[in-house]
């Protein structure tokens, strides 16, 4: 007999590690683990969206979308329909030219909610007829006061899977 506490059986070489207690603890706290995983996913998504918003506001380009409380720009506008998207048409010499959306909400909603109207691009009245012209200081003031509450840059013609641009509108840079 060997003086060692184990023989040459391969089961002893694998170690004394057992999965049963770990799986039992996992099964016992499954709801807590799922809750923490979902909370982590939501917090990560919020962090990613906030970083994208900051990136777009720091370096605005043609075809970016700003989501704004339009009452801060035009106090005479309707209180019930104040949160609208604005598409950047052009930026020259710190002068921003926007196309203001006609589909408005009563509360600030996510860019997903604004972009959910895939068919809206087919409507003639999706955007207002007149353009809005603001200078950089006015845009910076709207950002600092929170009137521009979100901003997105479309990947090709989509924002989060919803079509917001026609193919012919893609910026050639």
C-alpha positions as CSV (number, residue, x, y, z in Angstrom):
1,X,0.0,0.0,0.0
2,X,1.0,3.5,-0.7
3,X,1.7,5.9,2.1
4,X,-0.2,8.6,0.3
5,X,-3.8,9.3,1.2
6,X,-5.0,8.4,-2.3
7,X,-4.3,5.7,-4.7
8,X,-3.7,6.0,-8.4
9,X,-7.3,6.2,-9.3
10,X,-7.9,9.0,-11.9
11,X,-10.9,10.3,-9.8
12,X,-8.5,11.4,-7.1
13,X,-6.3,13.2,-9.6
14,X,-9.2,15.4,-10.8
15,X,-9.3,17.1,-7.4
16,X,-11.8,17.3,-4.6
17,X,-13.8,20.0,-6.4
18,X,-17.5,19.3,-6.5
19,X,-20.1,21.2,-8.6
20,X,-23.2,20.2,-6.7
21,X,-22.8,22.8,-3.9
22,X,-22.2,25.6,-6.5
23,X,-25.2,24.6,-8.6
24,X,-27.3,24.4,-5.5
25,X,-26.4,28.0,-4.5
26,X,-26.9,29.2,-8.1
27,X,-30.4,27.6,-8.2
28,X,-31.3,29.0,-4.8
29,X,-30.4,32.6,-5.9
30,X,-31.4,32.4,-9.5
31,X,-33.9,35.3,-9.3
32,X,-31.3,37.6,-7.7
33,X,-28.7,36.6,-10.3
34,X,-31.2,37.3,-13.2
35,X,-32.2,40.6,-11.7
36,X,-28.6,41.7,-11.4
37,X,-27.8,40.6,-14.9
38,X,-30.8,42.6,-16.3
39,X,-29.9,45.6,-14.2
40,X,-26.3,45.4,-15.5
41,X,-27.6,45.2,-19.1
42,X,-29.9,48.3,-18.6
43,X,-27.1,50.3,-17.0
44,X,-24.6,49.4,-19.7
45,X,-27.1,50.4,-22.4
46,X,-27.8,53.7,-20.7
47,X,-24.1,54.4,-20.4
48,X,-23.5,53.6,-24.1
49,X,-26.4,55.8,-25.1
50,X,-25.2,58.7,-23.0
51,X,-21.7,58.3,-24.5
52,X,-23.2,58.4,-28.0
53,X,-25.2,61.5,-27.1
54,X,-22.1,63.3,-25.8
55,X,-20.1,62.3,-28.8
56,X,-22.7,63.7,-31.2
57,X,-23.2,66.9,-29.3
58,X,-19.4,67.5,-29.1
59,X,-19.0,67.1,-32.9
60,X,-22.3,67.6,-34.8
61,X,-22.4,66.7,-38.4
62,X,-24.8,66.7,-41.3
63,X,-27.8,64.3,-40.9
64,X,-27.4,64.1,-37.1
65,X,-30.7,64.1,-35.1
66,X,-31.2,66.3,-32.1
67,X,-34.3,65.7,-29.9
68,X,-35.5,68.9,-28.4
69,X,-38.1,70.6,-26.3
70,X,-39.3,73.0,-29.0
71,X,-40.9,75.4,-26.5
72,X,-37.4,76.5,-25.5
73,X,-37.0,77.7,-29.1
74,X,-40.5,79.0,-29.8
75,X,-42.5,79.7,-26.6
76,X,-45.6,80.3,-28.7
77,X,-45.7,76.7,-29.9
78,X,-48.3,74.2,-28.6
79,X,-47.5,72.9,-25.1
80,X,-49.0,69.5,-25.9
81,X,-46.7,68.8,-28.9
82,X,-43.4,70.1,-27.8
83,X,-40.8,67.3,-28.0
84,X,-39.7,67.0,-31.7
85,X,-36.8,65.6,-33.6
86,X,-34.6,68.0,-35.6
87,X,-32.3,66.8,-38.4
88,X,-29.1,68.8,-39.1
89,X,-29.2,69.8,-42.7
90,X,-26.1,71.9,-42.9
91,X,-23.4,73.4,-40.6
92,X,-21.4,76.3,-42.0
93,X,-19.4,78.9,-40.1
94,X,-21.1,77.9,-36.8
95,X,-24.5,78.3,-38.3
96,X,-26.8,75.3,-37.9
97,X,-29.6,74.7,-40.3
98,X,-32.2,72.2,-39.1
99,X,-35.3,70.5,-40.5
100,X,-37.8,70.3,-37.7
101,X,-40.0,67.3,-37.4
102,X,-43.8,67.5,-37.5
103,X,-44.4,64.3,-35.4
104,X,-44.3,65.5,-31.8
105,X,-44.8,64.0,-28.3
106,X,-46.1,65.5,-25.1
107,X,-43.2,64.0,-23.0
108,X,-39.5,63.5,-23.8
109,X,-39.3,60.1,-25.5
110,X,-36.3,58.1,-26.6
111,X,-34.9,58.4,-30.1
112,X,-36.4,54.9,-30.7
113,X,-39.9,56.3,-30.1
114,X,-39.3,59.1,-32.5
115,X,-37.8,56.8,-35.1
116,X,-40.5,54.2,-34.9
117,X,-42.3,55.7,-37.8
118,X,-40.5,53.9,-40.7
119,X,-43.4,54.9,-42.9
120,X,-43.1,58.5,-41.8
121,X,-40.4,59.2,-44.3
122,X,-42.9,58.4,-47.0
123,X,-45.2,61.1,-45.6
124,X,-44.9,64.6,-47.2
125,X,-45.5,66.3,-43.9
126,X,-43.0,64.4,-41.8
127,X,-40.9,67.6,-41.6
128,X,-42.1,71.2,-41.4
129,X,-41.7,73.3,-44.6
130,X,-39.5,76.0,-43.2
131,X,-36.0,75.4,-41.9
132,X,-34.8,76.5,-38.5
133,X,-31.5,78.4,-38.4
134,X,-29.5,78.7,-35.1
135,X,-26.0,79.7,-34.3
136,X,-23.6,77.7,-32.3
137,X,-24.1,79.7,-29.1
138,X,-27.9,79.1,-29.3
139,X,-27.4,75.4,-29.8
140,X,-24.9,75.3,-26.9
141,X,-27.4,77.1,-24.7
142,X,-30.1,74.6,-25.6
143,X,-27.8,71.8,-24.7
144,X,-26.7,73.3,-21.4
145,X,-30.4,74.0,-20.3
146,X,-31.5,70.5,-21.3
147,X,-33.8,71.6,-24.0
148,X,-31.8,69.3,-26.4
149,X,-32.2,66.2,-24.3
150,X,-30.8,63.6,-26.7
151,X,-28.9,63.3,-30.0
152,X,-28.1,60.5,-32.3
153,X,-26.0,59.9,-35.4
154,X,-27.6,57.4,-37.8
155,X,-25.6,54.4,-38.9
156,X,-26.1,54.4,-42.7
157,X,-29.9,55.3,-42.9
158,X,-31.0,53.8,-39.5
159,X,-31.1,54.8,-35.8
160,X,-31.4,51.6,-33.7
161,X,-32.9,49.7,-36.6
162,X,-35.5,52.3,-37.6
163,X,-35.2,54.1,-40.9
164,X,-34.7,57.9,-40.5
165,X,-33.0,58.8,-43.8
166,X,-33.5,58.1,-47.5
167,X,-30.5,56.6,-49.2
168,X,-30.1,59.7,-51.3
169,X,-29.6,61.8,-48.1
170,X,-26.5,59.9,-47.0
171,X,-23.6,62.3,-46.4
172,X,-20.6,61.7,-48.7
173,X,-17.6,62.6,-46.7
